[in-house]
């Protein structure tokens, strides 16, 4: 006598939901296990689930759980690393930093000094100073200088000798040798770290009104009394 599978088939195609149940927009390991359990509970006894497919689904469940555990661990490690980085940055406040500098603050009646490291002896070294709007303020020549570290100072005046207002200025140092070929220059400055800024997931140090990234720091020193 043939077996009537219409009722069983109907049950396998319908998963009973408890009253008031709501769906989920995410598929986690708990949801995956519920689906797998429902498949086993409602399978057609005359045509049970293929064993290979069952093993494959179990493997998928195991891989999903391992991936979620890995993601949780990485998230925790990232949070700890970020917290540690912020703590280390705060500890720098009050110290003097030597940093790669292109923008620096000019105080009222003050000067700006940079340390230019020349890769070779230069026939001429030029300092270009622009204001915050990109307008040229000063084109200053320092003449021939030997290779190595050279302190350069802008007196805070424009090419006409007029004292410039306080603010942030861009400073660029370039050099050429006696034949007019470019000489590599690295310019650095020294300043007191006065604060730390945490924005957009990045840590920046405050030196006056200027912000610099941690990667720009070349050296940290104990604060001197002349800052």
Backbone as JSON, one array per atom type, in Angstrom:
{
  "sequence": "XXXXXXXXXXXXXXXXXXXXXXXXXXXXXXXXXXXXXXXXXXXXXXXXXXXXXXXXXXXXXXXXXXXXXXXXXXXXXXXXXXXXXXXXXXXXXXXXXXXXXXXXXXXXXXXXXXXXXXXXXXXXXXXXXXXXXXXXXXXXXXXXXXXXXXXXXXXXXXXXXXXXXXXXXXXXXXXXXXXXXXXXXXXXXXXXXXXXXXXXXXXXXXXXXXXXXXXXXXXXXXXXXXX",
  "N": [[0.85, -1.19, 0.0], [0.69, 2.13, -0.96], [2.39, 4.92, 0.56], [0.97, 7.82, 1.93], [2.26, 10.82, 1.4], [1.57, 13.41, 1.42], [0.74, 14.92, 3.62], [2.99, 14.9, 5.28], [4.84, 16.1, 3.57], [3.73, 18.61, 3.42], [4.11, 19.5, 6.01], [6.89, 19.61, 6.09], [7.38, 21.75, 4.49], [6.56, 23.87, 5.87], [7.42, 25.87, 8.52], [6.59, 26.04, 11.8], [5.73, 28.99, 13.49], [6.01, 30.65, 16.57], [3.4, 32.48, 18.27], [3.39, 35.96, 17.79], [6.03, 36.07, 17.04], [8.96, 37.58, 15.71], [10.91, 38.48, 12.85], [14.45, 38.4, 12.05], [17.04, 40.58, 11.01], [19.6, 39.78, 10.81], [21.9, 37.04, 10.54], [23.01, 34.95, 12.74], [24.98, 32.63, 14.72], [23.15, 31.39, 16.43], [20.68, 31.69, 15.1], [21.3, 30.24, 12.81], [21.58, 27.67, 13.87], [18.98, 27.2, 14.76], [17.59, 27.1, 12.33], [18.76, 24.85, 11.18], [17.98, 22.88, 13.03], [15.2, 23.01, 12.7], [15.01, 22.08, 10.09], [15.8, 19.39, 10.41], [13.8, 18.5, 12.16], [11.5, 18.67, 10.64], [11.85, 17.18, 8.35], [11.12, 15.02, 5.59], [10.17, 11.84, 6.38], [10.26, 9.75, 4.58], [12.07, 10.56, 2.78], [14.7, 11.39, 3.86], [17.07, 13.95, 4.91], [19.97, 14.34, 2.94], [22.97, 12.78, 3.94], [25.48, 13.81, 3.35], [24.88, 16.48, 2.77], [23.98, 17.26, 5.27], [26.3, 17.03, 6.85], [27.8, 19.0, 5.57], [26.36, 21.31, 6.22], [26.71, 21.33, 8.98], [29.45, 21.8, 9.03], [29.49, 24.35, 7.94], [28.2, 25.74, 9.97], [30.05, 25.43, 12.08], [32.27, 26.8, 10.99], [31.17, 29.35, 10.79], [30.75, 30.02, 13.49], [33.4, 30.0, 14.43], [34.45, 32.1, 12.92], [32.98, 34.29, 13.89], [33.86, 34.3, 16.55], [36.54, 34.89, 16.13], [36.31, 37.48, 15.0], [35.25, 38.85, 17.19], [37.39, 38.67, 18.96], [39.38, 40.1, 17.58], [38.21, 42.63, 17.54], [38.23, 43.27, 20.26], [41.0, 43.32, 20.7], [41.73, 45.45, 19.04], [40.42, 47.57, 20.31], [41.79, 47.6, 22.76], [44.37, 48.2, 21.84], [43.98, 50.75, 20.73], [43.23, 52.17, 23.03], [45.57, 51.92, 24.52], [47.35, 53.32, 22.86], [46.29, 55.91, 23.02], [46.67, 56.45, 25.72], [49.49, 56.45, 25.84], [49.99, 58.65, 24.19], [48.9, 60.77, 25.66], [50.7, 60.83, 27.73], [52.8, 62.15, 26.59], [52.36, 64.84, 26.72], [53.58, 68.0, 27.66], [56.21, 67.42, 27.16], [59.13, 68.1, 25.12], [59.17, 68.05, 21.63], [60.87, 66.9, 18.78], [60.19, 67.26, 15.49], [59.06, 66.4, 12.16], [58.5, 69.13, 10.19], [56.29, 71.34, 8.56], [54.43, 73.26, 8.87], [54.14, 75.93, 11.12], [53.74, 77.85, 14.15], [53.64, 81.35, 14.54], [54.37, 83.59, 17.02], [53.33, 86.68, 18.6], [55.48, 89.18, 17.64], [57.49, 87.31, 17.51], [59.75, 84.68, 16.34], [60.41, 82.09, 13.89], [61.92, 78.98, 13.91], [63.71, 76.47, 12.16], [65.23, 73.27, 11.73], [67.37, 72.4, 9.33], [68.4, 69.62, 7.59], [70.94, 68.9, 5.5], [71.65, 66.89, 2.72], [73.97, 67.09, 1.29], [76.72, 69.36, 0.67], [75.6, 72.64, 0.11], [75.15, 75.12, -2.42], [73.38, 77.17, -2.18], [70.78, 77.92, 0.09], [67.35, 78.06, 0.49], [64.61, 79.57, 2.11], [61.18, 79.43, 2.08], [58.28, 81.16, 2.95], [54.86, 81.02, 3.61], [51.61, 82.44, 4.21], [48.57, 81.55, 6.06], [46.67, 81.56, 4.09], [47.97, 80.85, 1.84], [49.46, 82.78, 0.63], [52.49, 84.21, -0.52], [55.0, 85.16, 1.73], [57.66, 85.47, 2.58], [60.83, 85.21, 1.01], [63.72, 83.89, 1.57], [67.21, 83.84, 1.45], [69.92, 81.85, 2.47], [72.44, 81.44, 1.6], [75.57, 79.67, 0.89], [75.86, 76.51, 2.52], [77.17, 73.94, 4.62], [77.06, 70.31, 4.43], [74.78, 68.43, 6.48], [73.3, 69.14, 9.71], [71.6, 72.2, 9.94], [70.7, 75.13, 11.54], [67.98, 77.25, 10.86], [66.43, 80.42, 10.78], [63.46, 82.31, 10.67], [62.7, 85.67, 10.78], [60.19, 86.66, 11.21], [59.29, 88.68, 9.58], [58.12, 90.14, 6.46], [59.15, 90.24, 2.95], [59.48, 92.93, 2.63], [60.19, 93.84, 5.05], [58.27, 94.24, 6.95], [56.68, 93.5, 10.02], [55.02, 90.44, 10.6], [51.65, 89.31, 11.33], [50.65, 87.32, 14.21], [50.17, 83.76, 13.88], [49.53, 80.73, 11.95], [51.99, 79.5, 9.83], [53.26, 78.35, 6.69], [56.26, 76.68, 6.06], [58.95, 76.16, 3.94], [61.9, 74.58, 3.01], [64.5, 74.61, 0.69], [67.29, 73.49, -1.33], [70.23, 73.92, -3.36], [73.08, 72.66, -5.13], [76.46, 73.74, -6.03], [76.37, 73.5, -8.74], [73.81, 73.94, -9.37], [72.08, 71.85, -9.03], [69.46, 70.04, -7.34], [69.51, 69.63, -3.81], [68.94, 67.24, -1.35], [66.76, 67.88, 1.35], [65.86, 67.72, 4.74], [63.54, 68.97, 6.93], [63.08, 70.01, 10.23], [61.49, 70.75, 13.38], [61.3, 72.11, 16.71], [59.24, 71.82, 19.53], [56.93, 72.44, 22.28], [54.8, 69.99, 23.48], [51.49, 70.48, 23.97], [48.97, 69.43, 24.17], [46.57, 66.8, 23.34], [44.78, 65.47, 20.62], [41.91, 63.64, 19.72], [40.48, 62.56, 16.98], [38.29, 61.39, 14.46], [39.17, 58.77, 14.71], [41.94, 58.97, 14.82], [45.05, 59.9, 16.35], [46.36, 62.95, 17.33], [48.91, 65.31, 18.04], [49.14, 68.35, 19.88], [50.89, 71.27, 19.29], [51.26, 74.27, 20.32], [49.06, 76.05, 18.34], [49.15, 74.3, 16.34], [48.65, 71.11, 14.86], [50.08, 67.9, 14.86], [50.9, 64.69, 13.51], [51.45, 61.49, 15.09], [53.34, 60.07, 13.66], [55.02, 62.0, 12.7], [56.73, 62.65, 14.7], [60.05, 62.73, 15.63], [61.83, 62.68, 17.74], [61.65, 62.66, 21.29], [62.01, 64.77, 24.08], [62.88, 65.74, 27.44], [61.19, 68.53, 28.87], [62.5, 71.76, 28.27], [63.64, 74.82, 29.86], [63.35, 77.11, 28.35], [61.16, 77.22, 26.69]],
  "CA": [[0.0, 0.0, 0.0], [1.56, 3.34, -1.04], [2.32, 5.83, 1.72], [0.52, 9.18, 1.6], [3.28, 11.75, 1.91], [1.14, 14.8, 1.23], [0.71, 15.62, 4.92], [4.37, 15.06, 5.72], [5.46, 17.1, 2.71], [3.21, 19.92, 3.81], [4.76, 19.89, 7.26], [8.29, 19.93, 5.82], [7.48, 23.02, 3.78], [6.08, 24.94, 6.74], [8.03, 25.9, 9.84], [5.65, 26.71, 12.68], [6.27, 30.13, 14.21], [5.21, 30.98, 17.75], [2.63, 33.71, 18.15], [4.11, 37.18, 18.12], [7.45, 35.99, 16.68], [9.41, 38.56, 14.73], [12.09, 38.07, 12.1], [15.73, 39.06, 12.35], [17.74, 41.01, 9.8], [20.95, 39.22, 10.85], [21.99, 35.58, 10.65], [24.09, 34.56, 13.62], [25.1, 31.19, 14.94], [21.92, 30.89, 17.04], [19.68, 31.57, 14.03], [21.71, 29.15, 11.94], [21.28, 26.41, 14.55], [17.53, 27.03, 14.76], [17.2, 26.68, 10.98], [19.21, 23.47, 11.0], [17.12, 22.05, 13.86], [13.89, 22.96, 12.06], [15.11, 21.2, 8.92], [15.82, 18.01, 10.87], [12.52, 18.14, 12.78], [10.42, 18.67, 9.66], [12.21, 16.48, 7.12], [10.25, 13.94, 5.14], [10.77, 10.56, 6.82], [10.47, 8.85, 3.44], [13.18, 11.1, 2.0], [15.46, 12.18, 4.84], [18.14, 14.81, 4.41], [21.19, 13.66, 2.51], [23.98, 12.87, 5.0], [26.55, 14.72, 2.91], [24.39, 17.85, 2.95], [23.92, 17.5, 6.71], [27.68, 17.27, 7.29], [28.22, 20.28, 5.0], [25.73, 22.36, 7.0], [27.4, 21.37, 10.27], [30.75, 22.45, 8.79], [29.22, 25.77, 7.78], [27.89, 26.26, 11.3], [31.31, 25.52, 12.83], [33.07, 27.88, 10.41], [30.52, 30.62, 11.15], [31.02, 30.29, 14.9], [34.82, 30.34, 14.56], [34.65, 33.42, 12.34], [32.44, 35.27, 14.82], [34.77, 34.37, 17.69], [37.74, 35.61, 15.67], [35.96, 38.89, 14.86], [35.12, 39.41, 18.54], [38.74, 38.8, 19.52], [40.06, 41.21, 16.89], [37.59, 43.88, 18.0], [38.75, 43.54, 21.6], [42.41, 43.68, 20.57], [41.79, 46.79, 18.46], [40.02, 48.53, 21.34], [42.88, 47.69, 23.71], [45.48, 48.88, 21.19], [43.63, 52.16, 20.62], [43.28, 52.72, 24.36], [46.98, 52.01, 24.9], [47.95, 54.4, 22.08], [45.82, 57.18, 23.56], [47.35, 56.65, 27.0], [50.87, 56.81, 25.56], [50.0, 60.0, 23.63], [48.65, 61.71, 26.76], [51.93, 60.91, 28.53], [53.75, 63.02, 25.9], [52.04, 66.24, 27.0], [54.58, 68.63, 28.51], [57.54, 67.12, 26.67], [59.55, 68.78, 23.91], [59.22, 67.13, 20.5], [61.52, 67.24, 17.51], [59.25, 66.66, 14.54], [59.09, 66.85, 10.77], [57.63, 70.29, 10.24], [56.04, 72.18, 7.39], [53.61, 74.36, 9.37], [54.52, 76.32, 12.48], [53.06, 79.03, 14.68], [54.4, 82.56, 14.83], [53.78, 84.36, 18.11], [53.45, 88.13, 18.43], [56.86, 89.66, 17.74], [58.4, 86.18, 17.62], [60.43, 84.13, 15.17], [60.22, 80.67, 13.65], [63.19, 78.31, 13.63], [63.68, 75.09, 11.69], [66.53, 72.64, 11.6], [67.45, 71.8, 7.99], [69.48, 68.65, 7.43], [71.32, 68.85, 4.09], [72.31, 65.64, 2.34], [75.28, 67.43, 0.73], [77.01, 70.79, 0.76], [74.73, 73.39, -0.79], [75.6, 76.43, -2.85], [72.4, 78.13, -1.68], [69.64, 77.35, 0.81], [66.25, 79.03, 0.42], [63.43, 79.34, 2.95], [59.95, 80.05, 1.58], [57.26, 81.25, 4.0], [53.53, 81.41, 3.15], [50.64, 82.57, 5.29], [47.54, 80.5, 6.11], [45.89, 81.61, 2.85], [48.82, 80.44, 0.73], [50.15, 83.95, 0.05], [53.93, 84.26, -0.25], [55.36, 86.19, 2.71], [59.11, 85.69, 2.64], [61.76, 84.4, 0.24], [64.96, 84.22, 2.26], [68.37, 83.05, 1.06], [70.92, 81.69, 3.52], [73.73, 81.27, 0.97], [76.16, 78.33, 0.95], [75.91, 75.84, 3.81], [77.76, 72.61, 4.53], [76.16, 69.19, 4.66], [74.47, 68.15, 7.87], [72.24, 69.9, 10.37], [71.78, 73.65, 9.89], [69.56, 75.88, 12.09], [67.53, 78.39, 10.06], [65.44, 81.2, 11.52], [62.72, 83.38, 10.02], [62.56, 86.73, 11.78], [58.8, 87.07, 11.35], [59.01, 89.82, 8.69], [57.98, 89.81, 5.04], [60.28, 90.68, 2.13], [59.6, 94.38, 2.76], [60.64, 94.14, 6.4], [57.13, 94.48, 7.84], [56.39, 92.41, 10.95], [53.8, 89.72, 10.25], [50.79, 89.01, 12.48], [50.77, 85.94, 14.71], [49.33, 82.78, 13.19], [50.19, 79.54, 11.44], [52.65, 79.75, 8.55], [53.91, 77.21, 6.03], [57.68, 76.93, 5.84], [59.55, 75.15, 3.06], [63.33, 74.81, 2.8], [65.06, 73.91, -0.46], [68.72, 73.76, -1.49], [70.89, 73.51, -4.61], [74.54, 72.65, -5.01], [77.15, 74.77, -6.8], [76.02, 73.33, -10.15], [72.38, 74.21, -9.53], [71.29, 70.63, -8.84], [68.75, 70.01, -6.06], [70.09, 68.9, -2.69], [67.88, 66.75, -0.48], [66.67, 68.59, 2.63], [64.86, 67.32, 5.73], [63.37, 70.08, 7.87], [62.46, 69.64, 11.49], [61.32, 71.83, 14.34], [61.2, 71.69, 18.11], [58.15, 72.52, 20.2], [56.37, 71.85, 23.48], [53.5, 69.35, 23.3], [50.57, 71.09, 24.93], [47.71, 68.71, 24.25], [46.33, 65.67, 22.45], [43.46, 65.51, 19.97], [41.44, 62.35, 19.2], [39.43, 62.84, 16.01], [38.16, 60.47, 13.32], [39.94, 57.55, 14.95], [43.38, 59.22, 14.77], [45.61, 60.64, 17.47], [47.22, 64.04, 16.91], [49.49, 66.08, 19.14], [49.02, 69.79, 19.75], [52.04, 72.1, 19.61], [50.64, 75.57, 20.1], [47.82, 75.88, 17.58], [49.45, 73.37, 15.25], [48.49, 69.7, 15.15], [50.97, 67.02, 14.11], [50.6, 63.28, 13.72], [52.48, 60.76, 15.83], [54.37, 59.63, 12.73], [55.94, 63.11, 12.44], [57.65, 62.78, 15.82], [61.37, 62.12, 15.43], [62.49, 62.51, 19.03], [61.03, 63.29, 22.45], [62.98, 65.16, 25.1], [62.3, 66.39, 28.61], [60.96, 69.94, 28.6], [63.53, 72.73, 28.65], [63.06, 75.99, 30.53], [63.26, 78.26, 27.46], [59.98, 77.12, 25.82]],
  "C": [[0.88, 1.24, 0.0], [1.32, 4.24, 0.16], [1.94, 7.2, 1.25], [1.49, 10.16, 2.24], [2.84, 13.18, 1.81], [1.17, 15.58, 2.53], [2.12, 15.9, 5.4], [5.08, 16.12, 4.92], [5.01, 18.49, 3.1], [3.88, 20.41, 5.07], [6.19, 20.32, 7.0], [8.44, 21.27, 5.15], [7.06, 24.19, 4.66], [6.73, 24.82, 8.1], [7.13, 26.7, 10.75], [6.36, 27.82, 13.45], [5.4, 30.41, 15.43], [4.52, 32.32, 17.57], [3.47, 34.89, 18.57], [5.57, 37.14, 17.76], [7.77, 37.02, 15.62], [10.68, 38.07, 14.08], [13.32, 38.85, 12.53], [16.41, 39.41, 11.05], [19.16, 40.47, 9.74], [20.87, 37.71, 11.02], [23.23, 35.26, 11.47], [24.1, 33.07, 13.83], [23.84, 30.61, 15.57], [20.82, 30.71, 16.0], [20.0, 30.4, 13.11], [21.36, 27.81, 12.56], [19.78, 26.15, 14.58], [17.04, 26.54, 13.4], [17.56, 25.21, 10.76], [18.33, 22.51, 11.81], [15.74, 21.91, 13.25], [13.92, 22.05, 10.84], [15.08, 19.73, 9.35], [14.47, 17.58, 11.43], [11.41, 17.99, 11.76], [10.78, 17.96, 8.35], [11.23, 15.35, 6.83], [10.87, 12.61, 5.56], [11.0, 9.58, 5.69], [11.62, 9.32, 2.56], [14.02, 11.98, 2.91], [16.59, 12.97, 4.17], [19.37, 13.99, 4.05], [22.28, 13.86, 3.57], [25.12, 13.81, 4.62], [26.14, 16.18, 3.1], [24.34, 18.21, 4.43], [25.32, 17.82, 7.26], [28.17, 18.63, 6.79], [27.63, 21.44, 5.8], [26.36, 22.47, 8.39], [28.75, 22.07, 10.13], [30.57, 23.95, 8.63], [28.94, 26.42, 9.13], [29.17, 26.43, 12.12], [32.18, 26.66, 12.33], [32.51, 29.24, 10.78], [30.83, 30.99, 12.6], [32.47, 30.7, 15.11], [35.1, 31.74, 14.03], [34.14, 34.52, 13.28], [33.33, 35.42, 16.04], [36.04, 35.13, 17.34], [37.47, 37.11, 15.56], [35.85, 39.56, 16.22], [36.49, 39.64, 19.17], [39.49, 39.97, 18.9], [39.51, 42.56, 17.33], [38.12, 44.27, 19.37], [40.21, 43.98, 21.55], [42.57, 45.09, 20.02], [41.44, 47.86, 19.48], [41.14, 48.71, 22.37], [44.07, 48.45, 23.13], [45.22, 50.38, 21.09], [43.72, 52.84, 21.98], [44.72, 52.91, 24.82], [47.67, 53.15, 24.17], [47.55, 55.76, 22.61], [46.51, 57.48, 24.89], [48.79, 57.09, 26.79], [50.96, 58.24, 25.02], [49.8, 61.04, 24.72], [49.91, 61.89, 27.59], [52.98, 61.82, 27.88], [53.52, 64.5, 26.2], [53.05, 66.81, 27.99], [56.0, 68.35, 28.08], [57.85, 67.94, 25.41], [59.71, 67.74, 22.8], [60.04, 67.73, 19.37], [60.73, 66.5, 16.44], [59.46, 67.21, 13.14], [58.05, 67.94, 10.61], [57.52, 70.97, 8.89], [55.16, 73.37, 7.76], [53.98, 74.64, 10.82], [53.83, 77.62, 12.85], [54.04, 80.16, 14.92], [53.68, 83.33, 15.92], [54.0, 85.86, 17.85], [54.9, 88.58, 18.67], [57.89, 88.56, 17.8], [59.06, 85.79, 16.32], [60.07, 82.66, 15.02], [61.56, 80.07, 13.25], [62.95, 76.88, 13.17], [65.11, 74.58, 11.63], [66.56, 71.9, 10.27], [68.66, 70.88, 7.93], [69.76, 68.48, 5.94], [72.06, 67.55, 3.79], [73.7, 65.87, 1.77], [75.5, 68.92, 0.89], [76.21, 71.53, -0.3], [75.36, 74.73, -1.16], [74.66, 77.53, -2.39], [71.26, 77.37, -1.02], [68.57, 78.42, 0.91], [65.13, 78.61, 1.38], [62.26, 80.13, 2.37], [58.9, 80.01, 2.69], [55.96, 81.76, 3.38], [52.6, 81.55, 4.34], [49.56, 81.5, 5.18], [46.69, 80.47, 4.85], [46.72, 81.23, 1.62], [49.54, 81.59, 0.07], [51.62, 83.94, 0.45], [54.24, 85.43, 0.67], [56.85, 86.51, 2.65], [59.85, 84.7, 1.77], [63.15, 84.76, 0.75], [66.08, 83.27, 1.85], [69.39, 83.03, 2.2], [72.31, 81.44, 2.95], [74.26, 79.85, 1.1], [76.18, 77.79, 2.38], [76.46, 74.44, 3.62], [76.73, 71.54, 4.81], [75.96, 68.95, 6.14], [73.38, 69.05, 8.4], [72.57, 71.39, 10.4], [70.55, 74.34, 10.47], [69.25, 77.1, 11.23], [66.41, 79.1, 10.81], [64.8, 82.25, 10.63], [62.4, 84.42, 11.08], [61.13, 87.24, 11.94], [58.42, 88.25, 10.5], [58.84, 89.34, 7.26], [59.17, 90.36, 4.27], [60.51, 92.18, 2.22], [60.05, 94.81, 4.15], [59.52, 94.4, 7.38], [56.88, 93.25, 8.72], [55.04, 91.78, 10.64], [52.98, 89.39, 11.5], [50.98, 87.58, 12.96], [49.8, 85.02, 13.98], [50.16, 81.6, 12.75], [50.73, 79.82, 10.04], [53.25, 78.45, 8.02], [55.34, 77.58, 5.72], [58.26, 75.79, 5.01], [60.99, 75.53, 2.78], [63.79, 73.97, 1.61], [66.53, 74.31, -0.61], [69.2, 73.26, -2.86], [72.39, 73.52, -4.38], [75.15, 73.72, -5.92], [76.84, 74.68, -8.29], [74.53, 73.59, -10.41], [71.5, 72.99, -9.39], [70.67, 70.62, -7.44], [69.49, 69.15, -5.04], [68.95, 68.5, -1.76], [67.95, 67.43, 0.88], [65.57, 67.97, 3.49], [64.74, 68.43, 6.76], [62.58, 69.62, 9.08], [62.35, 70.86, 12.39], [61.22, 71.24, 15.74], [60.09, 72.49, 18.77], [57.65, 71.74, 21.4], [55.0, 71.25, 23.17], [52.56, 69.84, 24.39], [49.24, 70.35, 25.07], [47.64, 67.58, 23.25], [44.92, 65.76, 21.9], [43.14, 64.13, 19.42], [40.26, 62.62, 18.29], [39.49, 61.85, 14.88], [39.04, 59.24, 13.47], [41.44, 57.73, 14.9], [43.8, 60.05, 15.99], [46.57, 61.69, 16.93], [47.69, 64.81, 18.13], [49.38, 67.57, 18.84], [50.33, 70.45, 20.18], [51.63, 73.53, 19.3], [49.29, 75.36, 19.45], [47.98, 74.9, 16.43], [49.26, 71.94, 15.71], [49.44, 68.89, 14.28], [50.6, 65.58, 14.43], [51.75, 62.62, 14.48], [53.63, 60.34, 14.92], [55.38, 60.73, 12.42], [56.96, 63.29, 13.55], [58.94, 62.02, 15.52], [62.04, 61.8, 16.75], [61.69, 63.24, 20.11], [62.11, 63.57, 23.5], [62.24, 65.77, 26.29], [62.22, 67.89, 28.35], [62.12, 70.8, 29.09], [62.86, 73.98, 29.22], [62.85, 77.18, 29.6], [62.08, 78.19, 26.51], [58.9, 78.05, 26.33]]
}
